[in-house]
Amino acid sequence: MTTRSKFAVLTAGLLIAFGAGYGSARGQVMTPRPDTVRFQMVTNEPVAAPDNRSVVAGWSAMVIKDRLTRQCFAAVTEGESMSTTPVNCP
């Protein structure tokens, strides 16, 4: 390969790399005002182990309130999994 063709390949590679970086730029995220959101987090806490001396890794419990229906839900999460049930609001 000649010096000129090496330069052309290097230039093309740089242009592709810069183009890929520019094209993957993320857009802005709009955050709504807290008073316009339907659901409200009441509490979010870790789950205690049966011995009451430690917490269960990866598990948490939360209470969420639906502001429109005024109904509360208890949710238990473990990693990406979640289970919910209706409860009385505190």
Gaussian input, Z-matrix of N, CA and C with variables (Angstrom, degrees):
# hf/3-21g

backbone

0 1
 N
 C     1     B1
 C     2     B2     1     A1
 N     3     B3     2     A2     1     D1
 C     4     B4     3     A3     2     D2
 C     5     B5     4     A4     3     D3
 N     6     B6     5     A5     4     D4
 C     7     B7     6     A6     5     D5
 C     8     B8     7     A7     6     D6
 N     9     B9     8     A8     7     D7
 C    10    B10     9     A9     8     D8
 C    11    B11    10    A10     9     D9
 N    12    B12    11    A11    10    D10
 C    13    B13    12    A12    11    D11
 C    14    B14    13    A13    12    D12
 N    15    B15    14    A14    13    D13
 C    16    B16    15    A15    14    D14
 C    17    B17    16    A16    15    D15
 N    18    B18    17    A17    16    D16
 C    19    B19    18    A18    17    D17
 C    20    B20    19    A19    18    D18
 N    21    B21    20    A20    19    D19
 C    22    B22    21    A21    20    D20
 C    23    B23    22    A22    21    D21
 N    24    B24    23    A23    22    D22
 C    25    B25    24    A24    23    D23
 C    26    B26    25    A25    24    D24
 N    27    B27    26    A26    25    D25
 C    28    B28    27    A27    26    D26
 C    29    B29    28    A28    27    D27
 N    30    B30    29    A29    28    D28
 C    31    B31    30    A30    29    D29
 C    32    B32    31    A31    30    D30
 N    33    B33    32    A32    31    D31
 C    34    B34    33    A33    32    D32
 C    35    B35    34    A34    33    D33
 N    36    B36    35    A35    34    D34
 C    37    B37    36    A36    35    D35
 C    38    B38    37    A37    36    D36
 N    39    B39    38    A38    37    D37
 C    40    B40    39    A39    38    D38
 C    41    B41    40    A40    39    D39
 N    42    B42    41    A41    40    D40
 C    43    B43    42    A42    41    D41
 C    44    B44    43    A43    42    D42
 N    45    B45    44    A44    43    D43
 C    46    B46    45    A45    44    D44
 C    47    B47    46    A46    45    D45
 N    48    B48    47    A47    46    D46
 C    49    B49    48    A48    47    D47
 C    50    B50    49    A49    48    D48
 N    51    B51    50    A50    49    D49
 C    52    B52    51    A51    50    D50
 C    53    B53    52    A52    51    D51
 N    54    B54    53    A53    52    D52
 C    55    B55    54    A54    53    D53
 C    56    B56    55    A55    54    D54
 N    57    B57    56    A56    55    D55
 C    58    B58    57    A57    56    D56
 C    59    B59    58    A58    57    D57
 N    60    B60    59    A59    58    D58
 C    61    B61    60    A60    59    D59
 C    62    B62    61    A61    60    D60
 N    63    B63    62    A62    61    D61
 C    64    B64    63    A63    62    D62
 C    65    B65    64    A64    63    D63
 N    66    B66    65    A65    64    D64
 C    67    B67    66    A66    65    D65
 C    68    B68    67    A67    66    D66
 N    69    B69    68    A68    67    D67
 C    70    B70    69    A69    68    D68
 C    71    B71    70    A70    69    D69
 N    72    B72    71    A71    70    D70
 C    73    B73    72    A72    71    D71
 C    74    B74    73    A73    72    D72
 N    75    B75    74    A74    73    D73
 C    76    B76    75    A75    74    D74
 C    77    B77    76    A76    75    D75
 N    78    B78    77    A77    76    D76
 C    79    B79    78    A78    77    D77
 C    80    B80    79    A79    78    D78
 N    81    B81    80    A80    79    D79
 C    82    B82    81    A81    80    D80
 C    83    B83    82    A82    81    D81
 N    84    B84    83    A83    82    D82
 C    85    B85    84    A84    83    D83
 C    86    B86    85    A85    84    D84
 N    87    B87    86    A86    85    D85
 C    88    B88    87    A87    86    D86
 C    89    B89    88    A88    87    D87
 N    90    B90    89    A89    88    D88
 C    91    B91    90    A90    89    D89
 C    92    B92    91    A91    90    D90
 N    93    B93    92    A92    91    D91
 C    94    B94    93    A93    92    D92
 C    95    B95    94    A94    93    D93
 N    96    B96    95    A95    94    D94
 C    97    B97    96    A96    95    D95
 C    98    B98    97    A97    96    D96
 N    99    B99    98    A98    97    D97
 C   100   B100    99    A99    98    D98
 C   101   B101   100   A100    99    D99
 N   102   B102   101   A101   100   D100
 C   103   B103   102   A102   101   D101
 C   104   B104   103   A103   102   D102
 N   105   B105   104   A104   103   D103
 C   106   B106   105   A105   104   D104
 C   107   B107   106   A106   105   D105
 N   108   B108   107   A107   106   D106
 C   109   B109   108   A108   107   D107
 C   110   B110   109   A109   108   D108
 N   111   B111   110   A110   109   D109
 C   112   B112   111   A111   110   D110
 C   113   B113   112   A112   111   D111
 N   114   B114   113   A113   112   D112
 C   115   B115   114   A114   113   D113
 C   116   B116   115   A115   114   D114
 N   117   B117   116   A116   115   D115
 C   118   B118   117   A117   116   D116
 C   119   B119   118   A118   117   D117
 N   120   B120   119   A119   118   D118
 C   121   B121   120   A120   119   D119
 C   122   B122   121   A121   120   D120
 N   123   B123   122   A122   121   D121
 C   124   B124   123   A123   122   D122
 C   125   B125   124   A124   123   D123
 N   126   B126   125   A125   124   D124
 C   127   B127   126   A126   125   D125
 C   128   B128   127   A127   126   D126
 N   129   B129   128   A128   127   D127
 C   130   B130   129   A129   128   D128
 C   131   B131   130   A130   129   D129
 N   132   B132   131   A131   130   D130
 C   133   B133   132   A132   131   D131
 C   134   B134   133   A133   132   D132
 N   135   B135   134   A134   133   D133
 C   136   B136   135   A135   134   D134
 C   137   B137   136   A136   135   D135
 N   138   B138   137   A137   136   D136
 C   139   B139   138   A138   137   D137
 C   140   B140   139   A139   138   D138
 N   141   B141   140   A140   139   D139
 C   142   B142   141   A141   140   D140
 C   143   B143   142   A142   141   D141
 N   144   B144   143   A143   142   D142
 C   145   B145   144   A144   143   D143
 C   146   B146   145   A145   144   D144
 N   147   B147   146   A146   145   D145
 C   148   B148   147   A147   146   D146
 C   149   B149   148   A148   147   D147
 N   150   B150   149   A149   148   D148
 C   151   B151   150   A150   149   D149
 C   152   B152   151   A151   150   D150
 N   153   B153   152   A152   151   D151
 C   154   B154   153   A153   152   D152
 C   155   B155   154   A154   153   D153
 N   156   B156   155   A155   154   D154
 C   157   B157   156   A156   155   D155
 C   158   B158   157   A157   156   D156
 N   159   B159   158   A158   157   D157
 C   160   B160   159   A159   158   D158
 C   161   B161   160   A160   159   D159
 N   162   B162   161   A161   160   D160
 C   163   B163   162   A162   161   D161
 C   164   B164   163   A163   162   D162
 N   165   B165   164   A164   163   D163
 C   166   B166   165   A165   164   D164
 C   167   B167   166   A166   165   D165
 N   168   B168   167   A167   166   D166
 C   169   B169   168   A168   167   D167
 C   170   B170   169   A169   168   D168
 N   171   B171   170   A170   169   D169
 C   172   B172   171   A171   170   D170
 C   173   B173   172   A172   171   D171
 N   174   B174   173   A173   172   D172
 C   175   B175   174   A174   173   D173
 C   176   B176   175   A175   174   D174
 N   177   B177   176   A176   175   D175
 C   178   B178   177   A177   176   D176
 C   179   B179   178   A178   177   D177
 N   180   B180   179   A179   178   D178
 C   181   B181   180   A180   179   D179
 C   182   B182   181   A181   180   D180
 N   183   B183   182   A182   181   D181
 C   184   B184   183   A183   182   D182
 C   185   B185   184   A184   183   D183
 N   186   B186   185   A185   184   D184
 C   187   B187   186   A186   185   D185
 C   188   B188   187   A187   186   D186
 N   189   B189   188   A188   187   D187
 C   190   B190   189   A189   188   D188
 C   191   B191   190   A190   189   D189
 N   192   B192   191   A191   190   D190
 C   193   B193   192   A192   191   D191
 C   194   B194   193   A193   192   D192
 N   195   B195   194   A194   193   D193
 C   196   B196   195   A195   194   D194
 C   197   B197   196   A196   195   D195
 N   198   B198   197   A197   196   D196
 C   199   B199   198   A198   197   D197
 C   200   B200   199   A199   198   D198
 N   201   B201   200   A200   199   D199
 C   202   B202   201   A201   200   D200
 C   203   B203   202   A202   201   D201
 N   204   B204   203   A203   202   D202
 C   205   B205   204   A204   203   D203
 C   206   B206   205   A205   204   D204
 N   207   B207   206   A206   205   D205
 C   208   B208   207   A207   206   D206
 C   209   B209   208   A208   207   D207
 N   210   B210   209   A209   208   D208
 C   211   B211   210   A210   209   D209
 C   212   B212   211   A211   210   D210
 N   213   B213   212   A212   211   D211
 C   214   B214   213   A213   212   D212
 C   215   B215   214   A214   213   D213
 N   216   B216   215   A215   214   D214
 C   217   B217   216   A216   215   D215
 C   218   B218   217   A217   216   D216
 N   219   B219   218   A218   217   D217
 C   220   B220   219   A219   218   D218
 C   221   B221   220   A220   219   D219
 N   222   B222   221   A221   220   D220
 C   223   B223   222   A222   221   D221
 C   224   B224   223   A223   222   D222
 N   225   B225   224   A224   223   D223
 C   226   B226   225   A225   224   D224
 C   227   B227   226   A226   225   D225
 N   228   B228   227   A227   226   D226
 C   229   B229   228   A228   227   D227
 C   230   B230   229   A229   228   D228
 N   231   B231   230   A230   229   D229
 C   232   B232   231   A231   230   D230
 C   233   B233   232   A232   231   D231
 N   234   B234   233   A233   232   D232
 C   235   B235   234   A234   233   D233
 C   236   B236   235   A235   234   D234
 N   237   B237   236   A236   235   D235
 C   238   B238   237   A237   236   D236
 C   239   B239   238   A238   237   D237
 N   240   B240   239   A239   238   D238
 C   241   B241   240   A240   239   D239
 C   242   B242   241   A241   240   D240
 N   243   B243   242   A242   241   D241
 C   244   B244   243   A243   242   D242
 C   245   B245   244   A244   243   D243
 N   246   B246   245   A245   244   D244
 C   247   B247   246   A246   245   D245
 C   248   B248   247   A247   246   D246
 N   249   B249   248   A248   247   D247
 C   250   B250   249   A249   248   D248
 C   251   B251   250   A250   249   D249
 N   252   B252   251   A251   250   D250
 C   253   B253   252   A252   251   D251
 C   254   B254   253   A253   252   D252
 N   255   B255   254   A254   253   D253
 C   256   B256   255   A255   254   D254
 C   257   B257   256   A256   255   D255
 N   258   B258   257   A257   256   D256
 C   259   B259   258   A258   257   D257
 C   260   B260   259   A259   258   D258
 N   261   B261   260   A260   259   D259
 C   262   B262   261   A261   260   D260
 C   263   B263   262   A262   261   D261
 N   264   B264   263   A263   262   D262
 C   265   B265   264   A264   263   D263
 C   266   B266   265   A265   264   D264
 N   267   B267   266   A266   265   D265
 C   268   B268   267   A267   266   D266
 C   269   B269   268   A268   267   D267

   B1=1.4427
   B2=1.5211
   B3=1.2808
   B4=1.4564
   B5=1.5223
   B6=1.2880
   B7=1.4629
   B8=1.5224
   B9=1.3307
   B10=1.4633
   B11=1.5273
   B12=1.3183
   B13=1.4647
   B14=1.5279
   B15=1.3409
   B16=1.4630
   B17=1.5213
   B18=1.3382
   B19=1.4612
   B20=1.5298
   B21=1.3412
   B22=1.4620
   B23=1.5283
   B24=1.3215
   B25=1.4727
   B26=1.5245
   B27=1.3335
   B28=1.4580
   B29=1.5262
   B30=1.3181
   B31=1.4618
   B32=1.5291
   B33=1.3177
   B34=1.4612
   B35=1.5298
   B36=1.3140
   B37=1.4693
   B38=1.5174
   B39=1.3406
   B40=1.4665
   B41=1.5185
   B42=1.3280
   B43=1.4629
   B44=1.5242
   B45=1.3126
   B46=1.4678
   B47=1.5246
   B48=1.3253
   B49=1.4640
   B50=1.5227
   B51=1.3276
   B52=1.4643
   B53=1.5223
   B54=1.3198
   B55=1.4684
   B56=1.5174
   B57=1.3325
   B58=1.4670
   B59=1.5248
   B60=1.3201
   B61=1.4651
   B62=1.5117
   B63=1.3038
   B64=1.4677
   B65=1.5269
   B66=1.3178
   B67=1.4638
   B68=1.5109
   B69=1.3251
   B70=1.4618
   B71=1.5212
   B72=1.3284
   B73=1.4704
   B74=1.5212
   B75=1.3153
   B76=1.4572
   B77=1.5261
   B78=1.3311
   B79=1.4523
   B80=1.5162
   B81=1.3020
   B82=1.4483
   B83=1.5178
   B84=1.3238
   B85=1.4600
   B86=1.5192
   B87=1.3221
   B88=1.4624
   B89=1.5290
   B90=1.3193
   B91=1.4527
   B92=1.5219
   B93=1.3354
   B94=1.4669
   B95=1.5272
   B96=1.3161
   B97=1.4583
   B98=1.5281
   B99=1.3314
   B100=1.4688
   B101=1.5299
   B102=1.3292
   B103=1.4616
   B104=1.5246
   B105=1.3376
   B106=1.4611
   B107=1.5275
   B108=1.3246
   B109=1.4587
   B110=1.5284
   B111=1.3368
   B112=1.4617
   B113=1.5181
   B114=1.3383
   B115=1.4541
   B116=1.5188
   B117=1.3221
   B118=1.4598
   B119=1.5266
   B120=1.3309
   B121=1.4656
   B122=1.5197
   B123=1.3321
   B124=1.4627
   B125=1.5213
   B126=1.3336
   B127=1.4641
   B128=1.5229
   B129=1.3124
   B130=1.4621
   B131=1.5204
   B132=1.3150
   B133=1.4604
   B134=1.5240
   B135=1.3252
   B136=1.4763
   B137=1.5299
   B138=1.3151
   B139=1.4655
   B140=1.5248
   B141=1.3303
   B142=1.4672
   B143=1.5269
   B144=1.3142
   B145=1.4642
   B146=1.5352
   B147=1.3293
   B148=1.4571
   B149=1.5327
   B150=1.3170
   B151=1.4609
   B152=1.5297
   B153=1.3490
   B154=1.4700
   B155=1.5234
   B156=1.3165
   B157=1.4636
   B158=1.5171
   B159=1.3333
   B160=1.4624
   B161=1.5230
   B162=1.3334
   B163=1.4591
   B164=1.5221
   B165=1.3332
   B166=1.4572
   B167=1.5301
   B168=1.3135
   B169=1.4686
   B170=1.5233
   B171=1.3378
   B172=1.4567
   B173=1.5102
   B174=1.3174
   B175=1.4645
   B176=1.5201
   B177=1.3359
   B178=1.4625
   B179=1.5214
   B180=1.3253
   B181=1.4639
   B182=1.5197
   B183=1.3287
   B184=1.4565
   B185=1.5199
   B186=1.3213
   B187=1.4583
   B188=1.5224
   B189=1.3401
   B190=1.4550
   B191=1.5189
   B192=1.3474
   B193=1.4589
   B194=1.5250
   B195=1.3453
   B196=1.4636
   B197=1.5256
   B198=1.3119
   B199=1.4626
   B200=1.5159
   B201=1.3342
   B202=1.4635
   B203=1.5261
   B204=1.3283
   B205=1.4732
   B206=1.5249
   B207=1.3254
   B208=1.4697
   B209=1.5383
   B210=1.3238
   B211=1.4642
   B212=1.5223
   B213=1.3326
   B214=1.4572
   B215=1.5191
   B216=1.3208
   B217=1.4551
   B218=1.5167
   B219=1.3245
   B220=1.4559
   B221=1.5219
   B222=1.3034
   B223=1.4616
   B224=1.5167
   B225=1.3162
   B226=1.4597
   B227=1.5238
   B228=1.3406
   B229=1.4533
   B230=1.5219
   B231=1.3179
   B232=1.4627
   B233=1.5179
   B234=1.3242
   B235=1.4634
   B236=1.5145
   B237=1.3311
   B238=1.4643
   B239=1.5219
   B240=1.3375
   B241=1.4632
   B242=1.5175
   B243=1.3607
   B244=1.4541
   B245=1.5211
   B246=1.3211
   B247=1.4535
   B248=1.5235
   B249=1.3395
   B250=1.4635
   B251=1.5198
   B252=1.3286
   B253=1.4604
   B254=1.5268
   B255=1.3574
   B256=1.4653
   B257=1.5334
   B258=1.3282
   B259=1.4582
   B260=1.5272
   B261=1.3343
   B262=1.4471
   B263=1.5187
   B264=1.3263
   B265=1.4686
   B266=1.5299
   B267=1.3234
   B268=1.4531
   B269=1.5202
   A1=109.06
   A2=113.92
   A3=118.13
   A4=110.02
   A5=115.75
   A6=121.30
   A7=110.63
   A8=115.65
   A9=119.84
   A10=111.38
   A11=118.47
   A12=121.34
   A13=110.63
   A14=117.86
   A15=120.44
   A16=110.42
   A17=116.14
   A18=121.04
   A19=110.40
   A20=117.03
   A21=121.14
   A22=110.87
   A23=116.97
   A24=121.07
   A25=110.38
   A26=116.89
   A27=121.06
   A28=111.23
   A29=117.22
   A30=121.80
   A31=110.72
   A32=117.21
   A33=121.15
   A34=110.47
   A35=116.56
   A36=120.21
   A37=112.39
   A38=115.99
   A39=119.60
   A40=111.42
   A41=117.35
   A42=120.71
   A43=111.15
   A44=117.25
   A45=120.89
   A46=110.41
   A47=117.03
   A48=120.77
   A49=111.40
   A50=117.47
   A51=120.68
   A52=111.07
   A53=116.87
   A54=120.69
   A55=111.59
   A56=117.10
   A57=120.86
   A58=110.34
   A59=116.59
   A60=119.89
   A61=112.10
   A62=117.63
   A63=121.33
   A64=110.72
   A65=117.13
   A66=120.96
   A67=113.09
   A68=118.12
   A69=119.64
   A70=112.33
   A71=117.57
   A72=119.76
   A73=108.80
   A74=115.90
   A75=120.59
   A76=110.82
   A77=115.12
   A78=120.79
   A79=111.18
   A80=115.42
   A81=120.29
   A82=110.48
   A83=115.66
   A84=121.38
   A85=107.53
   A86=115.92
   A87=120.62
   A88=108.46
   A89=117.24
   A90=122.17
   A91=108.79
   A92=117.90
   A93=119.18
   A94=111.35
   A95=115.79
   A96=120.55
   A97=108.48
   A98=119.03
   A99=121.55
   A100=113.57
   A101=118.25
   A102=119.32
   A103=113.15
   A104=118.74
   A105=121.24
   A106=112.59
   A107=118.04
   A108=121.79
   A109=109.19
   A110=117.25
   A111=121.51
   A112=112.99
   A113=118.61
   A114=121.26
   A115=111.47
   A116=115.96
   A117=122.43
   A118=109.12
   A119=116.06
   A120=121.33
   A121=107.74
   A122=116.42
   A123=121.02
   A124=109.81
   A125=116.74
   A126=121.08
   A127=109.63
   A128=116.43
   A129=123.17
   A130=106.73
   A131=116.28
   A132=120.79
   A133=111.41
   A134=117.07
   A135=120.07
   A136=109.93
   A137=115.93
   A138=122.35
   A139=108.88
   A140=116.70
   A141=121.51
   A142=110.52
   A143=115.53
   A144=121.63
   A145=108.82
   A146=118.43
   A147=120.83
   A148=114.04
   A149=118.00
   A150=120.33
   A151=113.45
   A152=117.61
   A153=123.54
   A154=113.27
   A155=117.42
   A156=121.14
   A157=112.39
   A158=116.39
   A159=120.48
   A160=108.98
   A161=115.63
   A162=120.82
   A163=109.06
   A164=115.47
   A165=121.16
   A166=107.59
   A167=116.93
   A168=121.88
   A169=110.50
   A170=115.84
   A171=121.26
   A172=115.13
   A173=118.94
   A174=122.36
   A175=109.85
   A176=116.47
   A177=121.10
   A178=109.04
   A179=115.44
   A180=122.35
   A181=107.78
   A182=115.86
   A183=119.43
   A184=109.99
   A185=115.31
   A186=121.76
   A187=106.44
   A188=115.44
   A189=122.67
   A190=107.89
   A191=116.87
   A192=121.78
   A193=110.10
   A194=115.64
   A195=121.91
   A196=106.86
   A197=117.40
   A198=121.01
   A199=113.55
   A200=118.63
   A201=120.73
   A202=111.92
   A203=117.19
   A204=120.58
   A205=112.28
   A206=117.41
   A207=124.36
   A208=112.04
   A209=116.36
   A210=122.49
   A211=109.16
   A212=116.85
   A213=121.28
   A214=109.83
   A215=115.25
   A216=122.33
   A217=109.18
   A218=116.09
   A219=121.32
   A220=106.51
   A221=115.99
   A222=121.62
   A223=108.84
   A224=115.67
   A225=121.87
   A226=106.25
   A227=115.91
   A228=119.85
   A229=110.23
   A230=114.38
   A231=122.10
   A232=105.92
   A233=115.40
   A234=119.71
   A235=110.34
   A236=117.74
   A237=122.89
   A238=112.26
   A239=118.41
   A240=122.51
   A241=110.60
   A242=115.43
   A243=120.14
   A244=109.68
   A245=115.54
   A246=122.15
   A247=107.13
   A248=117.34
   A249=121.05
   A250=110.55
   A251=115.06
   A252=121.72
   A253=107.87
   A254=117.52
   A255=120.13
   A256=110.50
   A257=116.70
   A258=122.24
   A259=108.88
   A260=116.74
   A261=121.06
   A262=109.05
   A263=115.99
   A264=119.81
   A265=110.23
   A266=116.93
   A267=119.13
   A268=111.86
   D1=139.70
   D2=178.60
   D3=-82.48
   D4=165.51
   D5=179.37
   D6=-61.14
   D7=-37.34
   D8=-179.07
   D9=-66.73
   D10=-41.78
   D11=-179.95
   D12=-70.96
   D13=-34.48
   D14=175.08
   D15=-62.61
   D16=-42.37
   D17=178.58
   D18=-62.78
   D19=-40.81
   D20=-179.67
   D21=-65.05
   D22=-41.94
   D23=178.81
   D24=-65.72
   D25=-43.55
   D26=178.73
   D27=-62.95
   D28=-43.32
   D29=179.19
   D30=-63.59
   D31=-43.43
   D32=178.90
   D33=-63.19
   D34=-41.83
   D35=178.33
   D36=-62.49
   D37=-42.37
   D38=178.29
   D39=-64.81
   D40=-41.52
   D41=178.77
   D42=-63.06
   D43=-40.64
   D44=177.88
   D45=-65.15
   D46=-42.76
   D47=179.94
   D48=-63.89
   D49=-45.11
   D50=178.55
   D51=-65.93
   D52=-39.16
   D53=178.93
   D54=-64.41
   D55=-39.43
   D56=178.77
   D57=-67.15
   D58=-39.55
   D59=178.06
   D60=-67.65
   D61=-38.97
   D62=179.71
   D63=-70.51
   D64=-39.05
   D65=-178.04
   D66=-70.63
   D67=-22.73
   D68=-178.05
   D69=-95.20
   D70=9.38
   D71=178.01
   D72=-63.54
   D73=138.30
   D74=-177.31
   D75=-87.08
   D76=148.55
   D77=177.32
   D78=-80.05
   D79=170.74
   D80=178.17
   D81=-73.25
   D82=150.62
   D83=178.26
   D84=-109.79
   D85=126.10
   D86=178.16
   D87=-86.81
   D88=128.20
   D89=177.95
   D90=-104.23
   D91=123.67
   D92=-179.09
   D93=-71.74
   D94=159.63
   D95=176.13
   D96=-68.50
   D97=143.06
   D98=-177.63
   D99=-59.11
   D100=-31.84
   D101=-177.97
   D102=-77.57
   D103=-7.25
   D104=178.49
   D105=-101.43
   D106=-4.21
   D107=-177.96
   D108=-84.19
   D109=138.83
   D110=-175.55
   D111=-71.21
   D112=-39.89
   D113=-174.64
   D114=-103.03
   D115=143.93
   D116=-179.37
   D117=-125.44
   D118=130.66
   D119=176.50
   D120=-77.70
   D121=120.54
   D122=178.45
   D123=-87.52
   D124=-46.35
   D125=177.90
   D126=-155.81
   D127=154.85
   D128=176.09
   D129=-146.83
   D130=113.79
   D131=-174.44
   D132=-136.68
   D133=154.58
   D134=174.31
   D135=-70.99
   D136=165.04
   D137=-179.89
   D138=-102.58
   D139=130.55
   D140=-179.36
   D141=-78.00
   D142=148.20
   D143=175.17
   D144=-75.14
   D145=161.89
   D146=-179.03
   D147=-57.56
   D148=-27.05
   D149=-179.23
   D150=-80.71
   D151=-4.96
   D152=-178.80
   D153=58.09
   D154=22.31
   D155=178.63
   D156=-116.12
   D157=-5.44
   D158=-179.33
   D159=-152.43
   D160=173.56
   D161=175.70
   D162=-110.57
   D163=156.42
   D164=-179.95
   D165=-83.66
   D166=119.92
   D167=-176.83
   D168=-62.43
   D169=130.68
   D170=174.90
   D171=85.62
   D172=-5.78
   D173=-178.54
   D174=-106.03
   D175=142.89
   D176=173.27
   D177=-149.92
   D178=157.46
   D179=178.02
   D180=-122.97
   D181=141.57
   D182=179.31
   D183=-143.37
   D184=155.97
   D185=173.71
   D186=-117.93
   D187=128.75
   D188=-178.31
   D189=-120.71
   D190=136.02
   D191=-179.89
   D192=-110.31
   D193=129.97
   D194=173.32
   D195=-85.07
   D196=113.65
   D197=-175.41
   D198=-69.48
   D199=-24.68
   D200=-180.00
   D201=-77.87
   D202=-46.56
   D203=-177.49
   D204=-95.06
   D205=-8.28
   D206=-177.47
   D207=60.04
   D208=24.82
   D209=177.34
   D210=-94.74
   D211=143.24
   D212=176.70
   D213=-109.14
   D214=153.79
   D215=178.96
   D216=-133.01
   D217=136.44
   D218=172.32
   D219=-95.32
   D220=134.09
   D221=179.79
   D222=-128.19
   D223=133.26
   D224=174.64
   D225=-113.83
   D226=126.31
   D227=-178.42
   D228=-117.56
   D229=145.52
   D230=174.39
   D231=-139.50
   D232=104.20
   D233=-176.44
   D234=64.29
   D235=-119.61
   D236=179.83
   D237=-92.78
   D238=-5.80
   D239=-176.80
   D240=-92.58
   D241=148.61
   D242=-179.95
   D243=-145.92
   D244=144.76
   D245=174.76
   D246=-130.39
   D247=134.42
   D248=-178.24
   D249=-125.93
   D250=155.36
   D251=174.49
   D252=-152.08
   D253=145.52
   D254=177.02
   D255=-68.13
   D256=141.45
   D257=177.65
   D258=-139.79
   D259=167.10
   D260=173.23
   D261=-72.58
   D262=139.57
   D263=-179.93
   D264=-71.87
   D265=139.56
   D266=178.96
   D267=-70.97

